[in-house]
């Protein structure tokens, strides 16, 4: 798949109640380096910051600012209220508009379109900014999607406790599609013949009296044969 050149720094705007939950991952390894080299930028917006304390709460040094309520129609759990989320997204959108950027607004949902490498590869070439809404509890008031044009995305056929893990996954996968983020752009496993089975030294591994050898084809130096073996073992990712 031909990859177009990315437009400057790609900025991720993460709407989350728990920004600290992403810090350990985004501040390490390739994602951290991508930020340092200004290939990507990551900003956080906490809906709780857009909630004003009540008169009684104002007397407390650290008031609990509520951003959820019971669902209409009944049912278990709580739902994130629309207005705090709308204000958080609005702040990100205004910042994007000021720099005349083009944004993709993502509503993480188990019923959304499946997120793929192919989809991720188009984002750096098509957008300057990605806004990702991380839901919690039983979800986010659907009126948010009536106010903003958003794309429903799922990262897999499962449900996570919150949208932070899917957001981290998206940041990682999209960032890898930007030339310069990886030392060698062609080292992306998804763009070359690659097997799920990989080997390194030693050539013969001895464990509990048994010897485990590296497949001979990988030692042959015959790159055509090696690619064929990889295609048969795992296919082109």
Order of alpha helices (4+ residues) and beta strands (2+ residues): beta-alpha-alpha-beta-beta-beta-alpha-beta-alpha-beta-alpha-beta-alpha-beta-beta-alpha
